[in-house]
């Protein structure tokens, strides 16, 4: 009986949820959202956009590492030409990246412009070497 009276005399603690007990869980969720969930959704949307924009003539790389040029597109597949006589049909989702060629610089520069650029580059290199020599001299004096 003594134990029963001790149990009855203990005060019951409130069982309601406290905002302070939920704060760590909320903070972890916010961190996961901004560092994991949101960037992943962004990448997924960019990939879908790239896949939907595939057209004839695009240079692509598949997830298996095969390089080729898209020769035709269908609703769910693309035909990729990998060699002069070899074409392979892939699901659109198998395309990893589209290779974008940088446009070649126009060679409309005159020889004089080229000489001026070379002189400017030489001047910059000379200034850098002088600055390095000055730094070495100051470090030797210390």
C-alpha positions in Angstrom: 0.0 0.0 0.0 2.8 2.3 0.7 3.9 2.2 -3.0 0.4 3.0 -4.2 0.3 6.1 -1.9 3.7 7.3 -3.3 2.6 6.8 -6.9 -0.6 8.8 -6.2 1.3 11.7 -4.6 3.6 12.3 -7.5 2.5 15.2 -9.6 1.6 14.6 -13.2 3.6 16.5 -15.7 1.8 18.2 -18.6 1.7 16.0 -21.7 1.0 18.8 -24.2 3.5 19.4 -27.0 5.9 22.3 -26.4 7.2 24.5 -29.3 10.7 24.2 -28.0 10.6 20.4 -28.3 9.6 20.7 -32.0 12.2 23.4 -32.9 15.1 21.0 -33.6 13.0 18.9 -35.8 11.8 21.9 -37.7 15.3 23.2 -38.1 16.5 19.9 -39.5 13.7 19.8 -42.0 14.5 23.4 -43.2 18.1 22.5 -43.6 17.2 19.3 -45.6 14.9 21.3 -47.8 17.4 24.0 -48.7 20.4 21.9 -49.1 19.0 18.6 -50.5 15.5 18.7 -51.7 15.4 22.1 -53.5 18.6 21.6 -55.4 17.6 18.1 -56.5 14.3 19.4 -57.8 16.1 22.2 -59.7 18.4 19.7 -61.4 15.5 17.4 -62.2 13.6 20.3 -63.9 16.7 21.3 -65.9 17.2 17.7 -67.1 13.5 17.4 -68.1 13.8 20.7 -70.0 17.0 19.4 -71.8 15.4 16.1 -72.7 12.3 17.8 -74.1 14.4 20.2 -76.1 16.3 17.5 -78.0 16.3 18.0 -81.7 17.9 16.6 -84.8 21.6 17.5 -85.1 22.3 17.8 -81.3 25.5 16.2 -80.1 24.7 14.1 -77.0 26.2 11.8 -74.5 24.2 8.9 -73.0 24.3 7.7 -69.4 26.3 4.8 -70.7 29.0 7.2 -72.2 28.1 6.8 -75.8 28.7 9.9 -77.9 26.7 10.6 -81.0 24.5 13.0 -83.0 20.7 12.9 -82.8 19.3 11.9 -86.3 15.6 11.7 -85.4 13.3 12.1 -82.4 10.2 10.3 -81.4 7.8 10.7 -78.5 9.7 8.6 -76.0 12.9 7.7 -78.0 15.7 9.3 -80.0 17.9 7.8 -82.7 21.5 8.6 -82.2 24.1 8.2 -84.9 27.3 7.0 -83.4 29.3 6.1 -86.5 28.9 6.7 -90.2 26.9 3.4 -90.5 25.6 2.9 -87.0 22.5 4.3 -85.4 21.1 3.4 -82.0 17.7 4.1 -80.6 17.7 5.3 -77.0 15.0 6.2 -74.5 15.0 10.0 -74.0 15.8 9.5 -70.4 19.1 7.7 -71.4 20.5 11.0 -72.6 22.8 12.4 -70.0 24.0 15.7 -71.6 23.8 17.7 -74.7 27.2 19.0 -75.9 27.2 22.6 -76.9 29.9 23.6 -79.3 31.5 27.0 -78.7 31.3 29.2 -81.8 34.7 29.7 -83.4 36.1 33.1 -83.0 35.9 35.2 -86.2 39.2 35.8 -87.8 38.4 39.3 -88.9 41.2 40.7 -86.9 44.0 42.3 -88.8 47.7 41.5 -88.3 48.1 44.9 -86.6 45.5 44.0 -84.0 47.3 40.7 -83.3 50.6 42.5 -82.8 48.9 44.9 -80.4 47.5 42.1 -78.4 50.9 40.4 -78.2 52.5 43.6 -77.1 49.9 44.1 -74.4 50.4 40.5 -73.1 54.1 41.0 -73.0 53.7 44.2 -71.1 51.5 42.5 -68.5 54.0 39.6 -68.1 56.8 42.1 -67.7 54.9 43.9 -65.0 54.1 40.6 -63.2 57.8 39.6 -63.3 58.8 43.0 -61.9 56.3 42.7 -59.1 57.6 39.2 -58.2 61.2 40.4 -58.2 60.2 43.3 -55.9 58.5 40.8 -53.5 61.5 38.6 -53.5 63.8 41.5 -52.8 61.6 42.7 -49.9 61.4 39.2 -48.4 65.3 38.9 -48.6 65.7 42.3 -46.8 63.6 41.1 -43.9 
